[in-house]
Amino acid sequence: MHEISRRHALGLIVAAGSVVVTGVPALADGAAVAAKIKGLTGGKSVGEGAIELDLPEIAENGNAVKVAFSIDNPMTADNYVKTVHVMADGNPTPEVASFNFTPAMGACSASTRMRLAKTQNIIVLAEMSDGSFKQAQSIVKVTIGGCGG
């Protein structure tokens, strides 16, 4: 028969207690994303259109999901896309990436890979040089989560 020392038993209790105390990080939700968007826009209204998303409809593995976007904009000194924020409403942290643009770039497009914990909405929010905002979103179905899901 295998005996456990008091020291080993105490170590197991402390380890189990720390798992209970720290737990698993909560996932973002629609309210968290809405709050993030409100913070970024200062409460201004957000328009639709001009943003083309390239996302898979189904991601077999959430560890590396490609997200790409392009925004039809002249990219002149008077009219250009300043910043684009990519958010996921089911990840522990809603903001996945931010991209900064200048008129010298000539076009507004980017692609990256992100981890998705589960099936969720991907939201792309663009801030224009005139202070207005545009948004597009699409759902990605994830069969195997990439953020511990």
C-alpha positions as CSV (number, residue, x, y, z in Angstrom):
1,M,0.0,0.0,0.0
2,H,1.3,3.5,-0.9
3,E,1.3,6.1,1.9
4,I,1.1,9.8,1.3
5,S,3.1,12.1,3.6
6,R,1.6,15.0,5.3
7,R,3.8,17.3,3.2
8,H,2.6,15.8,-0.1
9,A,-1.0,15.9,1.0
10,L,-0.7,19.6,2.0
11,G,0.9,20.3,-1.4
12,L,-2.0,18.7,-3.2
13,I,-4.6,20.6,-1.1
14,V,-2.8,23.9,-1.9
15,A,-2.6,23.1,-5.6
16,A,-6.3,22.2,-5.7
17,G,-7.2,25.4,-3.8
18,S,-5.3,27.6,-6.2
19,V,-7.1,26.1,-9.2
20,V,-10.4,26.9,-7.5
21,V,-9.3,30.4,-6.6
22,T,-7.8,31.4,-10.0
23,G,-10.3,29.4,-12.1
24,V,-10.5,29.8,-15.8
25,P,-10.6,33.3,-17.4
26,A,-14.1,34.3,-18.3
27,L,-14.9,34.7,-22.0
28,A,-15.9,38.0,-23.5
29,D,-19.5,38.4,-24.5
30,G,-21.6,40.8,-26.6
31,A,-21.8,43.2,-23.7
32,A,-17.9,43.3,-23.3
33,V,-17.5,43.9,-27.1
34,A,-20.2,46.6,-27.1
35,A,-18.4,48.3,-24.2
36,K,-15.1,48.1,-26.0
37,I,-16.6,49.6,-29.2
38,K,-18.3,52.3,-27.1
39,G,-14.9,53.1,-25.6
40,L,-13.1,53.2,-28.9
41,T,-15.8,55.3,-30.6
42,G,-16.6,57.6,-27.7
43,G,-20.3,56.7,-28.1
44,K,-20.4,57.9,-31.8
45,S,-22.7,56.0,-34.2
46,V,-21.1,53.3,-36.2
47,G,-21.9,52.9,-39.9
48,E,-21.9,49.7,-42.1
49,G,-20.3,49.1,-45.4
50,A,-17.1,49.4,-47.3
51,I,-15.4,46.7,-45.3
52,E,-14.8,43.3,-47.0
53,L,-14.1,40.4,-44.6
54,D,-12.3,37.2,-45.6
55,L,-13.0,34.7,-42.9
56,P,-13.7,31.0,-43.0
57,E,-17.3,30.0,-42.4
58,I,-16.0,26.9,-40.4
59,A,-12.6,26.7,-38.7
60,E,-11.7,23.1,-37.9
61,N,-9.2,24.2,-35.4
62,G,-9.4,27.5,-33.4
63,N,-5.6,27.7,-32.9
64,A,-4.9,29.5,-36.1
65,V,-7.9,31.1,-37.9
66,K,-7.1,33.4,-40.8
67,V,-8.8,36.8,-40.7
68,A,-8.3,39.3,-43.5
69,F,-10.1,42.5,-44.4
70,S,-9.9,45.2,-47.0
71,I,-11.6,48.6,-46.9
72,D,-12.6,50.5,-50.1
73,N,-11.3,54.0,-49.4
74,P,-9.3,56.5,-51.5
75,M,-6.6,56.7,-48.8
76,T,-5.9,60.4,-49.6
77,A,-4.6,63.0,-47.1
78,D,-8.2,64.2,-46.6
79,N,-9.9,60.8,-46.5
80,Y,-8.2,57.7,-45.2
81,V,-8.6,54.8,-42.7
82,K,-6.7,55.6,-39.5
83,T,-7.1,52.4,-37.4
84,V,-8.8,49.1,-37.8
85,H,-9.6,47.0,-34.7
86,V,-10.4,43.2,-34.9
87,M,-12.5,41.8,-32.1
88,A,-13.8,38.4,-31.2
89,D,-16.8,38.2,-28.8
90,G,-16.1,34.8,-27.4
91,N,-12.4,35.1,-26.5
92,P,-11.1,35.9,-23.0
93,T,-10.0,39.3,-24.3
94,P,-12.3,40.8,-27.0
95,E,-9.7,42.8,-28.9
96,V,-7.5,40.6,-31.0
97,A,-5.5,43.1,-33.1
98,S,-5.3,46.7,-34.1
99,F,-3.8,48.0,-37.4
100,N,-2.8,51.6,-38.1
101,F,-2.8,53.0,-41.6
102,T,-1.6,56.2,-43.3
103,P,-2.5,57.8,-46.7
104,A,1.0,56.9,-47.9
105,M,0.0,53.2,-47.8
106,G,-2.3,53.6,-50.7
107,A,-4.6,50.8,-49.7
108,C,-6.2,49.6,-46.5
109,S,-6.0,45.8,-46.1
110,A,-4.4,43.3,-43.7
111,S,-4.5,39.7,-42.7
112,T,-3.4,37.8,-39.6
113,R,-4.2,34.6,-37.7
114,M,-5.9,34.5,-34.4
115,R,-7.0,32.0,-31.8
116,L,-10.7,31.4,-31.3
117,A,-12.0,29.7,-28.2
118,K,-15.3,28.7,-29.7
119,T,-17.9,29.6,-32.4
120,Q,-18.2,33.4,-32.3
121,N,-18.6,36.7,-34.1
122,I,-15.6,38.5,-35.5
123,I,-16.1,42.3,-35.5
124,V,-13.9,44.7,-37.6
125,L,-14.2,48.3,-36.6
126,A,-12.6,51.0,-38.7
127,E,-11.9,54.5,-37.6
128,M,-11.8,57.0,-40.5
129,S,-9.7,60.2,-40.7
130,D,-12.8,62.4,-40.3
131,G,-13.6,60.7,-36.9
132,S,-16.4,58.5,-38.3
133,F,-16.5,54.7,-37.7
134,K,-17.5,51.7,-39.9
135,Q,-18.1,48.2,-38.8
136,A,-18.5,44.7,-40.3
137,Q,-18.9,41.4,-38.6
138,S,-19.2,37.7,-39.5
139,I,-19.6,34.5,-37.5
140,V,-16.9,31.8,-37.5
141,K,-17.9,28.3,-36.4
142,V,-15.1,26.6,-34.5
143,T,-15.1,22.8,-34.1
144,I,-12.0,22.6,-31.8
145,G,-11.3,25.7,-29.6
146,G,-7.9,27.3,-29.5
147,C,-8.1,29.2,-26.2
148,G,-8.5,26.4,-23.9
149,G,-12.0,25.6,-25.2
